[in-house]
């Protein structure tokens, strides 16, 4: 079976960046197709159980989702974390409200379609595997890579960055003397829930408790065990354990890391079971860092610490450097409010493509700050708006005037991703 679909904006990846990208484009009036290789939407929330909005500021579609989670589901009222199914339901309803969006799950992009251009090739769509040797073709005016791995950009011929840059690469103060292929540690997260009567279990007995056991109504268990046990919510989100992976781009290496993680968690999982708790492991071990695509500008630690918002800012962040497996002191990780520039979501090597999520153009250090859901959600939504404007103006995304994009991002319809005081125009 061969099928060809056509759309103005194609978003590949229905996660924390891709869903806002699709909604942002649709609210400008573009026809959008959103595809996801998993059978359900959610990305890292569904696959890795990254079930909390960490960092900020919360704006745009991400804020709408948070408010709906808190209003519709009792356990999410004033909650720090939520259940994956609730996330899927809330984001699903937000997508359903946008009549210009077609969502296709179970669709794995295996080929990127391009045409030759005067200066660089132009992405014109993707081919999607349907099983049994069948494929579908999706032709698009603008494509947004929100995959988390950057695979669409790489297949299109974009250069990528992987690993840790040296001090000499970008002049970053906290970069090591030598570059390496080392990336942030992976974490296999899980949810525990008491299913038997009895006294609450003291999570301080777990080997990996200080990596993070999140308690709704309290925060981190290890910061106030007495309060957590007194409140006794009965359900907890665990940062199960952290392991190194030689190459997070390699499925075989990822499988090896997941096997190592299961062995590392064996004692904790047994303790929880013995004390009457069921454990729901995330389907896959969580990847904090994969490839990053080279854009018109590479965001660095120096950019984040400058205290100045770029003129082409399309989203802001307030979360500091957070490198799992690194050695940056807490006091040195803090940064002022920073802006993500439009140039960082425009890949250098191709036209007809924009970037969304943690794959946008940035250094290893910088990405550790802006990789969290609220920030990539705002930047992803901005990418969707930028794609829709490019379609409307019949110009390449790299030729778009960022001020046109910023004007729309300030509007209530887009959830005021930018405030008037944050950028000129």
LUMNUTOR-156427 format. One record per residue (C-alpha): residue number from 1; residue in one letter; x negated, y, z. Coordinates in steps of 0.02 Angstrom, whole numbers, padded with zeros to 5 digits. Layout:
<rs>
  seq  type       X       Y       Z
  NUM     a       X       Y       Z
...
</rs>
This chain:
<rs>
  seq  type       X       Y       Z
    1     x   00000   00000   00000
    2     x  -00072   00167  -00052
    3     x   00007   00326   00012
    4     x  -00042   00508  -00011
    5     x   00016   00642   00108
    6     x  -00016   00828   00091
    7     x  -00025   00960   00225
    8     x  -00094   01134   00254
    9     x  -00186   01092   00416
   10     x  -00247   00919   00465
   11     x  -00304   00890   00644
   12     x  -00401   00730   00678
   13     x  -00393   00679   00861
   14     x  -00242   00701   00976
   15     x  -00331   00741   01138
   16     x  -00356   00892   01251
   17     x  -00421   00998   01105
   18     x  -00330   00921   00957
   19     x  -00153   00936   01025
   20     x  -00171   01123   01062
   21     x  -00252   01144   00891
   22     x  -00101   01068   00805
   23     x   00022   01171   00909
   24     x  -00077   01331   00883
   25     x  -00074   01308   00694
   26     x   00111   01265   00691
   27     x   00157   01419   00791
   28     x   00078   01526   00655
   29     x   00189   01438   00529
   30     x   00070   01311   00453
   31     x   00124   01136   00405
   32     x   00020   01018   00513
   33     x  -00021   00833   00518
   34     x  -00101   00771   00680
   35     x  -00180   00598   00673
   36     x  -00249   00490   00813
   37     x  -00340   00324   00801
   38     x  -00265   00260   00965
   39     x  -00085   00202   00970
   40     x  -00044   00341   01093
   41     x  -00091   00524   01108
   42     x  -00197   00591   01250
   43     x  -00378   00561   01206
   44     x  -00487   00560   01362
   45     x  -00334   00563   01475
   46     x  -00267   00402   01401
   47     x  -00433   00316   01367
   48     x  -00544   00373   01511
   49     x  -00416   00428   01644
   50     x  -00484   00604   01649
   51     x  -00318   00647   01730
   52     x  -00346   00821   01798
   53     x  -00368   00999   01735
   54     x  -00544   01039   01795
   55     x  -00614   01214   01773
   56     x  -00528   01359   01689
   57     x  -00455   01480   01658
   58     x  -00291   01391   01621
   59     x  -00208   01470   01470
   60     x  -00112   01429   01313
   61     x  -00043   01255   01282
   62     x  -00147   01181   01425
   63     x  -00058   01295   01549
   64     x   00111   01251   01475
   65     x   00071   01067   01499
   66     x   00013   01092   01678
   67     x   00172   01186   01723
   68     x   00281   01051   01646
   69     x   00185   00914   01737
   70     x   00215   01002   01902
   71     x   00399   01037   01867
   72     x   00454   00872   01791
   73     x   00364   00741   01896
   74     x   00371   00746   02087
   75     x   00195   00678   02117
   76     x   00124   00820   02013
   77     x   00192   00962   02119
   78     x   00040   01056   02182
   79     x  -00061   00905   02123
   80     x  -00244   00899   02077
   81     x  -00219   00747   01964
   82     x  -00077   00665   01870
   83     x  -00036   00500   01787
   84     x  -00086   00466   01605
   85     x   00093   00422   01558
   86     x   00154   00591   01623
   87     x   00023   00679   01517
   88     x   00076   00582   01363
   89     x   00260   00622   01393
   90     x   00230   00808   01422
   91     x   00115   00834   01274
   92     x   00230   00727   01168
   93     x   00376   00843   01207
   94     x   00271   00996   01168
   95     x   00228   00921   00999
   96     x   00409   00873   00964
   97     x   00463   01053   00989
   98     x   00355   01107   00842
   99     x   00453   01059   00686
  100     x   00301   01091   00574
  101     x   00199   00951   00654
  102     x   00195   00769   00597
  103     x   00107   00654   00721
  104     x   00031   00491   00658
  105     x  -00049   00375   00787
  106     x  -00144   00214   00753
  107     x  -00227   00305   00608
  108     x  -00416   00289   00601
  109     x  -00503   00403   00478
  110     x  -00636   00304   00384
  111     x  -00683   00424   00244
  112     x  -00690   00611   00222
  113     x  -00639   00683   00054
  114     x  -00744   00827  -00013
  115     x  -00762   00932  -00169
  116     x  -00917   01021  -00230
  117     x  -00924   01208  -00194
  118     x  -01038   01350  -00248
  119     x  -01139   01350  -00086
  120     x  -01081   01196   00009
  121     x  -00956   01053  -00009
  122     x  -00776   01082   00044
  123     x  -00678   00957   00148
  124     x  -00510   00917   00066
  125     x  -00442   00780   00178
  126     x  -00471   00605   00243
  127     x  -00433   00424   00204
  128     x  -00350   00326   00344
  129     x  -00364   00138   00367
  130     x  -00195   00050   00379
  131     x  -00253  -00131   00398
  132     x  -00251  -00273   00274
  133     x  -00358  -00176   00153
  134     x  -00231  -00036   00140
  135     x  -00269   00148   00157
  136     x  -00177   00314   00160
  137     x  -00245   00477   00093
  138     x  -00208   00640   00183
  139     x  -00249   00794   00081
  140     x  -00268   00956   00177
  141     x  -00306   01140   00151
  142     x  -00406   01149   00314
  143     x  -00460   01003   00423
  144     x  -00501   01015   00609
  145     x  -00620   00888   00685
  146     x  -00558   00857   00862
  147     x  -00623   00679   00875
  148     x  -00739   00696   01024
  149     x  -00877   00609   00926
  150     x  -00887   00729   00779
  151     x  -00869   00584   00659
  152     x  -00767   00684   00532
  153     x  -00901   00818   00524
  154     x  -01040   00689   00511
  155     x  -00952   00595   00371
  156     x  -00931   00762   00282
  157     x  -01119   00791   00287
  158     x  -01137   00907   00436
  159     x  -01295   00907   00539
  160     x  -01274   00855   00720
  161     x  -01368   00874   00883
  162     x  -01387   00735   01010
  163     x  -01475   00724   01176
  164     x  -01568   00853   01281
  165     x  -01659   00999   01201
  166     x  -01826   01059   01268
  167     x  -01862   01231   01339
  168     x  -01942   01278   01175
  169     x  -01787   01239   01071
  170     x  -01674   01380   01133
  171     x  -01775   01457   01275
  172     x  -01657   01393   01409
  173     x  -01722   01408   01586
  174     x  -01654   01240   01645
  175     x  -01705   01138   01493
  176     x  -01847   01012   01519
  177     x  -02019   01032   01444
  178     x  -01988   00892   01319
  179     x  -01833   00849   01220
  180     x  -01757   00675   01233
  181     x  -01607   00572   01181
  182     x  -01542   00572   01360
  183     x  -01360   00627   01380
  184     x  -01246   00643   01530
  185     x  -01199   00488   01626
  186     x  -01041   00393   01585
  187     x  -00908   00362   01717
  188     x  -00780   00223   01726
  189     x  -00631   00301   01813
  190     x  -00483   00215   01894
  191     x  -00327   00244   01997
  192     x  -00296   00152   02159
  193     x  -00125   00135   02241
  194     x  -00076   00052   02404
  195     x   00052  -00085   02371
  196     x   00054  -00171   02542
  197     x   00108  -00106   02711
  198     x  -00029  -00060   02833
  199     x  -00143   00078   02888
  200     x  -00223   00191   02757
  201     x  -00394   00135   02701
  202     x  -00545   00242   02742
  203     x  -00616   00277   02569
  204     x  -00781   00327   02652
  205     x  -00819   00141   02657
  206     x  -00831   00138   02468
  207     x  -01006   00141   02396
  208     x  -00963   00271   02263
  209     x  -00845   00382   02363
  210     x  -00954   00537   02347
  211     x  -00946   00531   02158
  212     x  -00765   00580   02183
  213     x  -00605   00511   02258
  214     x  -00470   00640   02226
  215     x  -00324   00657   02346
  216     x  -00170   00757   02299
  217     x  -00140   00884   02436
  218     x  -00319   00876   02502
  219     x  -00449   00876   02365
  220     x  -00605   00767   02379
  221     x  -00585   00630   02509
  222     x  -00764   00645   02571
  223     x  -00743   00831   02610
  224     x  -00607   00797   02741
  225     x  -00578   00610   02771
  226     x  -00474   00641   02927
  227     x  -00351   00752   02835
  228     x  -00343   00634   02686
  229     x  -00301   00484   02794
  230     x  -00173   00583   02894
  231     x  -00086   00641   02736
  232     x  -00096   00464   02664
  233     x  -00026   00494   02488
  234     x  -00052   00312   02442
  235     x  -00125   00349   02269
  236     x  -00299   00410   02223
  237     x  -00403   00452   02070
  238     x  -00580   00381   02076
  239     x  -00739   00426   01983
  240     x  -00781   00241   01993
  241     x  -00967   00243   01958
  242     x  -01092   00329   01846
  243     x  -01210   00237   01728
  244     x  -01333   00285   01592
  245     x  -01300   00240   01411
  246     x  -01442   00232   01286
  247     x  -01332   00297   01145
  248     x  -01150   00348   01172
  249     x  -01126   00348   00983
  250     x  -01156   00160   00974
  251     x  -01007   00048   01020
  252     x  -01123  -00096   01065
  253     x  -01220   00013   01187
  254     x  -01057   00081   01258
  255     x  -00997  -00098   01288
  256     x  -01160  -00137   01377
  257     x  -01139   00017   01489
  258     x  -00960  -00032   01529
  259     x  -01016  -00206   01581
  260     x  -01148  -00129   01694
  261     x  -01019  -00013   01769
  262     x  -00901  -00156   01811
  263     x  -01039  -00245   01907
  264     x  -01082  -00084   01999
  265     x  -00901  -00063   02055
  266     x  -00871  -00244   02106
  267     x  -00892  -00215   02293
  268     x  -00779  -00061   02295
  269     x  -00643  -00145   02193
  270     x  -00646  -00296   02309
  271     x  -00634  -00186   02464
  272     x  -00483  -00096   02395
  273     x  -00397  -00260   02350
  274     x  -00431  -00334   02521
  275     x  -00351  -00182   02601
  276     x  -00190  -00190   02500
  277     x  -00229  -00074   02353
  278     x  -00198  -00109   02170
  279     x  -00329  -00041   02050
  280     x  -00290   00023   01875
  281     x  -00452   00036   01776
  282     x  -00458   00158   01631
  283     x  -00456   00065   01464
  284     x  -00631   00126   01424
  285     x  -00781   00199   01513
  286     x  -00783   00388   01500
  287     x  -00904   00478   01384
  288     x  -00952   00654   01436
  289     x  -01070   00686   01293
  290     x  -01087   00623   01115
  291     x  -01142   00719   00961
  292     x  -01126   00907   00940
  293     x  -01108   00984   00768
  294     x  -01223   01123   00706
  295     x  -01119   01279   00677
  296     x  -01149   01458   00623
  297     x  -01202   01491   00803
  298     x  -01266   01372   00937
  299     x  -01202   01417   01110
  300     x  -01342   01409   01240
  301     x  -01365   01426   01426
  302     x  -01428   01602   01392
  303     x  -01262   01647   01309
  304     x  -01165   01584   01460
  305     x  -01273   01682   01582
  306     x  -01275   01845   01483
  307     x  -01117   01915   01564
  308     x  -01063   01978   01392
  309     x  -00923   01912   01285
  310     x  -00968   01895   01100
  311     x  -00872   02008   00981
  312     x  -00797   01853   00899
  313     x  -00743   01770   01062
  314     x  -00596   01651   01035
  315     x  -00588   01572   01209
  316     x  -00663   01605   01380
  317     x  -00732   01491   01513
  318     x  -00768   01505   01697
  319     x  -00839   01332   01734
  320     x  -01025   01317   01773
  321     x  -01161   01198   01715
  322     x  -01113   01021   01766
  323     x  -01234   00889   01706
  324     x  -01203   00715   01774
  325     x  -01374   00636   01795
  326     x  -01461   00805   01795
  327     x  -01546   00899   01935
  328     x  -01477   01076   01927
  329     x  -01442   01146   02100
  330     x  -01264   01199   02138
  331     x  -01319   01379   02167
  332     x  -01404   01383   01996
  333     x  -01258   01303   01904
  334     x  -01144   01454   01927
  335     x  -01119   01571   01779
  336     x  -01011   01726   01749
  337     x  -00858   01721   01637
  338     x  -00918   01679   01462
  339     x  -00845   01680   01287
  340     x  -00849   01546   01153
  341     x  -00881   01629   00985
  342     x  -00785   01589   00826
  343     x  -00953   01555   00741
  344     x  -00977   01403   00853
  345     x  -00822   01316   00783
  346     x  -00872   01347   00601
  347     x  -00991   01209   00541
  348     x  -01142   01272   00447
  349     x  -01148   01140   00313
  350     x  -00971   01124   00243
  351     x  -00817   01228   00205
  352     x  -00635   01185   00239
  353     x  -00676   01119   00413
  354     x  -00666   01184   00591
  355     x  -00726   01107   00754
  356     x  -00629   01077   00916
  357     x  -00675   01001   01084
  358     x  -00845   00961   01157
  359     x  -00919   00936   00982
  360     x  -00923   01123   00947
  361     x  -01094   01198   00914
  362     x  -01186   01211   01079
  363     x  -01338   01149   01172
  364     x  -01338   01003   01293
  365     x  -01341   01125   01440
  366     x  -01206   01242   01375
  367     x  -01089   01100   01328
  368     x  -01095   01036   01507
  369     x  -01000   01193   01558
  370     x  -00867   01217   01424
  371     x  -00827   01031   01398
  372     x  -00683   01028   01523
  373     x  -00500   01016   01471
  374     x  -00435   01194   01498
  375     x  -00581   01272   01403
  376     x  -00583   01151   01256
  377     x  -00393   01165   01253
  378     x  -00402   01353   01227
  379     x  -00542   01340   01099
  380     x  -00449   01201   01008
  381     x  -00291   01304   01001
  382     x  -00394   01448   00931
  383     x  -00462   01331   00796
  384     x  -00283   01287   00747
  385     x  -00234   01470   00737
  386     x  -00391   01508   00636
  387     x  -00351   01368   00514
  388     x  -00173   01431   00491
  389     x  -00231   01609   00460
  390     x  -00359   01548   00333
  391     x  -00219   01457   00240
  392     x  -00109   01612   00245
  393     x  -00248   01726   00184
  394     x  -00313   01599   00057
  395     x  -00491   01613   00117
  396     x  -00623   01498   00187
  397     x  -00627   01485   00378
  398     x  -00803   01558   00382
  399     x  -00739   01713   00290
  400     x  -00600   01745   00417
  401     x  -00610   01909   00513
  402     x  -00612   01853   00698
  403     x  -00513   02009   00744
  404     x  -00365   01940   00648
  405     x  -00377   01782   00751
  406     x  -00400   01874   00915
  407     x  -00242   01978   00888
  408     x  -00138   01819   00879
  409     x  -00227   01737   01025
  410     x  -00175   01883   01136
  411     x   00010   01855   01102
  412     x   00132   01767   01223
  413     x   00176   01643   01085
  414     x  -00002   01574   01097
  415     x  -00003   01585   01287
  416     x  -00120   01735   01293
  417     x  -00278   01633   01269
  418     x  -00368   01801   01265
  419     x  -00327   01951   01373
  420     x  -00336   02128   01304
  421     x  -00482   02171   01417
  422     x  -00587   02025   01359
  423     x  -00614   02072   01177
  424     x  -00603   02228   01071
  425     x  -00472   02248   00936
</rs>
